[in-house]
Amino acid sequence: MRGIFFSEDFAIESGVYKKIIQEIQAFHNKGLHIELKMDQKKKFIWKMLKRFPLFSIQNKLFNIEEIPSDIDFVYIRKPFAIDFSFYKTSKKIKKQNPNIKMILEIPTYPYDKENKYIKNKNYMLLSKDKFWRKRLKGLVDRIVTYSDDEIIFDIKTIRVSNGVDFSILPIKKRNFSPLGSEVNLIAVATLSFWHGYDRLIEGIAKYNKSLLRQNTQVKLHIVGEGEQEIIDHYTQLIEDNNLAESVILHGQKIGQALDEVFEISDIAIDSLGRHRSGIFYNSSLKGKEYVARGLPVVSGVETELDDYPSYKYYFRVPANDSFIDIKGILNFYEKVLIEESSEQIKMNIRNFGQSHFNMDEVFQPIIKYLLEPKKQ
């Protein structure tokens, strides 16, 4: 079985590009040959023109002439916006080969409240998206989603978890810090308003000023770049609350430099503000990377880890804008440490993740659908 993977262009060092490569490898591991075709970025004038109502200048995801007649499926990572050209070229693909299976992966759903649409004059692109996505039924056969939606745009979904390649993510070697010492939290992200780490910074500020602190110091390591206004906001919170020694903004780190921050970390922080973008269930890629590292996870949004009540290395805080209760996180951490050694904890977390979130495992429902005979 042969397919083509269409995607907008992403930098090789980006997390998205790495994920795409892992997805392609998952197809190959199941005996499906798939070729990656990435759109090339257009000039500035084209990027501006496509915002206008009468222009449909989507980055050229599809080149119909390059699709052999014997291709069995196309797998498309949703572009920035669905517009007329996306609709038109999808229709051409189906006309050329009515039996082809077309799968659209939507990395985040719902997405209408994401910053990339509500800022930077992208309202028109979102309006186009809302218009044309309603017309995809009959062209797109399935939508891959990391949400819990069974139907999106009146199209059946394939619901999967985000997955990672565990073979390329090292488990942390250092033991967990005991209570009464310095407990290190890590948050890795391309920073946006919905990560909500301001809630955690405010929580640390209140914790430091209270009698609860006692001998346990809490230090937060925020790793990553992102929206400048978010970084400025975090910087101001740190300055206003005298948290220079408690909250460190590392900027972007990759490879060994990132591994070194993970080594000193005891608890990993997933998104704490997804409610701000209208999302109340989320299968985050970062959360799976945390599990692969062998770290307990704190989240502010429901994830698939909520489906495993006996999994004790996961703690969820309320999905609102209140400050994070640091004492609650430390109580959770204490329960994690109380019965097992550091080595047992790390291996239990990683083994659980490998069973549930390894890329080959999470892609199985997609592979199964592709291998099924297409219903006429």
Secondary structure as GFF3:
##gff-version 3
##sequence-region A 1 376
A	DSSP	beta_strand	2	7	.	.	.	ID=ss1
A	DSSP	alpha_helix	15	29	.	.	.	ID=ss2
A	DSSP	beta_strand	33	38	.	.	.	ID=ss3
A	DSSP	alpha_helix	44	49	.	.	.	ID=ss4
A	DSSP	three_ten_helix	64	66	.	.	.	ID=ss5
A	DSSP	beta_strand	73	77	.	.	.	ID=ss6
A	DSSP	alpha_helix	84	96	.	.	.	ID=ss7
A	DSSP	beta_strand	101	106	.	.	.	ID=ss8
A	DSSP	alpha_helix	115	118	.	.	.	ID=ss9
A	DSSP	alpha_helix	123	133	.	.	.	ID=ss10
A	DSSP	beta_strand	142	145	.	.	.	ID=ss11
A	DSSP	beta_strand	151	152	.	.	.	ID=ss12
A	DSSP	beta_strand	155	159	.	.	.	ID=ss13
A	DSSP	three_ten_helix	166	168	.	.	.	ID=ss14
A	DSSP	beta_strand	182	188	.	.	.	ID=ss15
A	DSSP	three_ten_helix	193	195	.	.	.	ID=ss16
A	DSSP	alpha_helix	197	209	.	.	.	ID=ss17
A	DSSP	beta_strand	217	223	.	.	.	ID=ss18
A	DSSP	alpha_helix	228	240	.	.	.	ID=ss19
A	DSSP	beta_strand	247	251	.	.	.	ID=ss20
A	DSSP	alpha_helix	255	263	.	.	.	ID=ss21
A	DSSP	beta_strand	267	269	.	.	.	ID=ss22
A	DSSP	three_ten_helix	274	277	.	.	.	ID=ss23
A	DSSP	alpha_helix	285	293	.	.	.	ID=ss24
A	DSSP	beta_strand	297	299	.	.	.	ID=ss25
A	DSSP	three_ten_helix	304	307	.	.	.	ID=ss26
A	DSSP	beta_strand	314	316	.	.	.	ID=ss27
A	DSSP	alpha_helix	326	338	.	.	.	ID=ss28
A	DSSP	alpha_helix	342	357	.	.	.	ID=ss29
A	DSSP	alpha_helix	359	362	.	.	.	ID=ss30
A	DSSP	alpha_helix	364	371	.	.	.	ID=ss31
###
